[in-house]
Amino acid sequence: MTCKKAQGYLETNTISVNQLQDAGKERQGPREALALARSASRVIVARGKKMVTFDMKKDAPDDVTLLAHLLGPSGNLRAPTVRKGKTLLVGFSDELYANLKK
């Protein structure tokens, strides 16, 4: 799923975002990805039909585990990544994005 497809999904479903960054132009490496994840209360990662949720306040994973989920093959933060409130969504699934409306 590319950022453009995710952006199209957001527009089609009338889901507003405050800030949109092009991951291809503004790459975020491991350090930035960890800082972003650690600033969230919850991180939800979608890969295909699988989703993994991390409670960053009660049971935060170690850096190695977190980076294994956050980074793509390029070593940068996977796209799309959306922050809604204190929740960070990494990757794309219809189910995950449908929850953005709520």
C-alpha positions as CSV (number, residue, x, y, z in Angstrom):
1,M,0.0,0.0,0.0
2,T,1.5,3.3,-1.0
3,C,1.0,6.6,0.8
4,K,-1.1,7.8,-2.2
5,K,-3.5,4.9,-1.8
6,A,-3.8,5.5,1.9
7,Q,-4.4,9.2,1.2
8,G,-7.0,8.3,-1.3
9,Y,-8.7,6.0,1.3
10,L,-8.7,8.8,3.8
11,E,-10.3,11.3,1.3
12,T,-12.8,8.8,0.0
13,N,-14.0,8.0,3.5
14,T,-13.9,11.7,4.7
15,I,-11.3,11.1,7.3
16,S,-9.4,14.3,8.1
17,V,-5.7,14.4,9.0
18,N,-3.8,17.3,10.5
19,Q,-0.4,16.6,8.8
20,L,0.6,14.4,5.9
21,Q,4.2,13.6,5.2
22,D,5.6,11.9,2.1
23,A,7.7,9.1,3.4
24,G,9.5,8.9,0.1
25,K,10.8,12.5,0.5
26,E,11.0,12.7,4.3
27,R,12.6,9.4,5.4
28,Q,12.5,8.5,9.1
29,G,15.1,6.1,10.2
30,P,15.3,3.9,13.3
31,R,15.9,6.7,15.8
32,E,13.0,8.8,14.5
33,A,10.7,5.8,14.3
34,L,11.5,4.8,17.9
35,A,10.9,8.3,19.1
36,L,7.6,8.5,17.3
37,A,6.5,5.2,18.7
38,R,7.6,6.0,22.3
39,S,5.6,9.2,22.2
40,A,2.4,7.2,21.6
41,S,0.3,5.4,24.2
42,R,-0.6,2.7,21.7
43,V,1.0,1.5,18.5
44,I,-1.0,-0.6,16.0
45,V,1.0,-2.3,13.2
46,A,-0.8,-3.8,10.2
47,R,1.0,-6.2,7.8
48,G,-1.4,-7.8,5.3
49,K,-4.3,-9.2,7.3
50,K,-2.3,-9.4,10.5
51,M,-2.4,-6.7,13.2
52,V,-0.2,-6.3,16.3
53,T,-1.0,-3.9,19.1
54,F,1.6,-2.6,21.5
55,D,0.5,-0.9,24.8
56,M,3.4,1.6,25.1
57,K,2.4,2.6,28.7
58,K,1.9,-0.8,30.3
59,D,3.9,-3.3,28.3
60,A,6.2,-1.5,25.8
61,P,8.3,-3.9,23.7
62,D,12.1,-3.6,23.5
63,D,13.6,-1.5,20.7
64,V,14.6,-4.5,18.6
65,T,11.0,-5.9,18.6
66,L,9.5,-2.5,18.0
67,L,11.8,-1.7,15.1
68,A,11.1,-5.1,13.5
69,H,7.5,-4.0,13.2
70,L,8.0,-0.3,12.4
71,L,10.7,-0.4,9.7
72,G,10.3,-1.5,6.1
73,P,12.9,-3.3,3.9
74,S,14.7,0.1,3.3
75,G,15.4,0.5,7.0
76,N,13.0,3.4,7.3
77,L,9.6,3.9,8.9
78,R,7.0,2.0,7.0
79,A,4.4,3.9,5.1
80,P,1.7,4.8,5.6
81,T,2.0,5.9,9.2
82,V,-0.8,7.8,10.8
83,R,-1.0,9.4,14.2
84,K,-4.4,9.9,15.7
85,G,-4.4,11.3,19.2
86,K,-2.1,9.1,21.2
87,T,-2.4,6.2,18.8
88,L,0.2,5.5,16.1
89,L,-1.0,3.4,13.1
90,V,1.7,1.8,11.0
91,G,0.8,0.0,7.7
92,F,-2.6,-0.3,6.1
93,S,-5.7,-2.4,6.5
94,D,-9.3,-1.4,5.8
95,E,-10.3,-2.5,9.3
96,L,-7.6,-0.4,10.9
97,Y,-8.4,2.7,8.9
98,A,-12.2,2.2,9.4
99,N,-11.5,2.7,13.1
100,L,-10.1,6.2,12.4
101,K,-13.7,7.5,11.9
102,K,-14.6,6.6,15.4
